[in-house]
């Protein structure tokens, strides 16, 4: 398989990576309640966006898989 097939998945993984890096570098001042609140809200936002992106990657990768849903019914 070629890399071209996975360009969408790679770009989504890059976005997830960038979000995680941003979240870890923006640590709040532990003495400032407002900055901690904003940090937690942003962390939840990034977490929710990551869940959506991972699900999109999973769906994109499993699109190609053709599941055999037929049943075997032998003659009587």
ROTI-434268 format. One record per residue: residue number from 1; residue in three letters; x, y, z of N, C-alpha, C, CB in turn. Coordinates in steps of 0.05 Angstrom, whole numbers. Glycine has a CB too. Layout:
# ROTI-434268
    k    r    n.xx    n.yy    n.zz   ca.xx   ca.yy   ca.zz    c.xx    c.yy    c.zz   cb.xx   cb.yy   cb.zz
  NUM  ALA       X       Y       Z       X       Y       Z       X       Y       Z       X       Y       Z
...
This chain:
# ROTI-434268
    k    r    n.xx    n.yy    n.zz   ca.xx   ca.yy   ca.zz    c.xx    c.yy    c.zz   cb.xx   cb.yy   cb.zz
    1  UNK      17     -23       0       0       0       0      18      25       0     -19       0      24
    2  UNK       7      46     -11      23      70     -14      17      89       9      18      84     -40
    3  UNK      35     108      13      31     129      33       8     147      26      57     145      36
    4  UNK       2     149       1     -20     167      -8     -46     159       5     -23     166     -38
    5  UNK     -50     133       9     -75     124      21     -79     134      50     -76      93      21
    6  UNK     -57     138      64     -58     145      92     -54     175      97     -38     129     107
    7  UNK     -55     192      77     -51     221      81     -71     233     101     -51     235      55
    8  UNK     -96     225      98    -117     236     116    -111     228     145    -145     227     107
    9  UNK    -105     202     149    -100     192     175     -75     205     188     -97     162     175
   10  UNK     -54     209     171     -30     221     181     -35     250     189      -8     220     160
   11  UNK     -51     264     174     -56     292     181     -73     294     206     -71     307     158
   12  UNK     -92     276     210    -107     275     235     -89     269     259    -130     255     233
   13  UNK     -71     250     256     -52     243     277     -34     266     283     -36     218     269
   14  UNK     -25     281     263      -9     305     268     -24     326     284       0     317     242
   15  UNK     -50     330     278     -67     349     292     -70     340     322     -94     351     279
   16  UNK     -74     314     326     -76     304     353     -49     309     368     -82     273     353
   17  UNK     -27     303     355      -1     308     368       3     337     375      21     298     349
   18  UNK      -4     355     357      -1     383     362     -18     393     385      -7     400     337
   19  UNK     -43     382     387     -60     389     409     -49     380     435     -88     377     405
   20  UNK     -38     355     436     -26     345     460      -2     361     469     -19     315     457
   21  UNK      15     368     450      38     384     457      30     412     468      56     388     432
   22  UNK      10     424     455       0     450     464     -11     448     492     -21     460     444
   23  UNK     -26     426     497     -39     423     524     -18     420     546     -57     399     524
   24  UNK       4     406     540      24     401     560      42     426     565      41     377     553
   25  UNK      45     442     544      62     466     548      47     490     560      73     474     521
   26  UNK      21     489     561       6     512     571      -3     506     600     -19     517     554
   27  UNK      16     499     617       9     493     645       1     519     659      33     480     659
   28  UNK     -20     517     675     -29     542     689     -13     548     714     -58     539     696
   29  UNK     -16     573     723      -5     581     749     -22     568     770      -4     612     751
   30  UNK     -11     551     787     -26     536     807     -38     554     829      -9     515     819
   31  UNK     -29     579     830     -40     597     850     -63     614     839     -18     616     860
   32  UNK     -68     612     813     -89     627     800    -112     609     792     -78     642     775
   33  UNK    -134     611     807    -157     593     802    -169     597     774    -179     598     823
   34  UNK    -170     621     764    -181     626     738    -164     613     716    -183     657     733
   35  UNK    -138     615     718    -121     602     697    -123     572     699     -92     611     700
   36  UNK    -127     561     723    -131     532     725    -157     524     713    -130     524     755
   37  UNK    -178     540     717    -204     534     706    -203     534     675    -226     554     715
   38  UNK    -190     554     664    -187     556     635    -171     533     625    -174     583     627
   39  UNK    -150     525     639    -133     502     631    -149     477     630    -109     499     649
   40  UNK    -166     472     651    -182     448     652    -203     448     629    -196     445     679
   41  UNK    -215     471     624    -235     472     602    -221     466     575    -248     500     601
   42  UNK    -198     478     571    -183     473     546    -175     444     544    -159     491     544
   43  UNK    -167     431     566    -159     403     566    -182     385     558    -148     395     593
   44  UNK    -206     391     570    -230     375     562    -237     380     533    -254     383     580
   45  UNK    -234     404     523    -240     409     495    -221     394     477    -237     440     489
   46  UNK    -195     394     484    -175     378     468    -181     349     470    -147     385     478
   47  UNK    -188     339     494    -195     311     498    -218     303     480    -201     305     527
   48  UNK    -239     319     480    -263     312     463    -256     313     434    -285     332     469
   49  UNK    -240     332     426    -232     334     397    -215     310     390    -217     360     392
   50  UNK    -198     301     408    -181     277     403    -198     252     400    -161     274     426
   51  UNK    -218     249     417    -236     226     414    -249     226     387    -258     227     436
   52  UNK    -259     249     378    -271     251     351    -252     243     329    -282     279     346
   53  UNK    -227     254     331    -207     248     310    -199     219     310    -183     266     315
   54  UNK    -195     207     333    -188     178     335    -210     161     323    -182     170     364
   55  UNK    -235     168     329    -257     153     317    -258     156     287    -284     163     329
   56  UNK    -252     180     277    -251     185     248    -229     169     235    -248     215     242
   57  UNK    -206     167     248    -184     152     237    -191     122     237    -158     156     254
   58  UNK    -203     112     258    -212      84     259    -232      78     237    -224      77     287
   59  UNK    -251      95     233    -271      91     212    -258      91     185    -293     112     214
   60  UNK    -240     109     181    -226     111     155    -210      86     149    -208     136     154
   61  UNK    -196      76     170    -180      52     165    -197      27     162    -161      48     189
   62  UNK    -220      26     174    -236       2     172    -256       3     149    -252      -3     198
   63  UNK    -256      26     134    -273      28     110    -266       8      89    -271      56      99
   64  UNK    -240       2      87    -231     -16      66    -237     -45      73    -201     -12      63
   65  UNK    -240     -52      98    -244     -79     106    -273     -88     100    -238     -83     136
   66  UNK    -276    -108      84    -302    -118      78    -308    -142      96    -304    -127      47
   67  UNK    -326    -139     114    -332    -160     133    -351    -180     120    -344    -149     159
   68  UNK    -347    -205     124    -364    -226     113    -387    -231     134    -348    -253     108
   69  UNK    -410    -220     127    -433    -223     146    -452    -245     138    -447    -196     148
   70  UNK    -444    -260     118    -462    -282     110    -460    -305     129    -455    -291      81
   71  UNK    -481    -321     130    -481    -345     148    -480    -370     130    -506    -345     166
   72  UNK    -470    -391     141    -469    -416     127    -492    -432     135    -442    -431     132
   73  UNK    -509    -439     116    -533    -454     121    -532    -479     104    -559    -438     116
   74  UNK    -523    -502     116    -520    -526     100    -548    -537      91    -505    -548     115
   75  UNK    -549    -552      69    -574    -563      60    -583    -585      81    -571    -576      32
   76  UNK    -609    -587      83    -620    -605     103    -618    -634      94    -649    -599     109
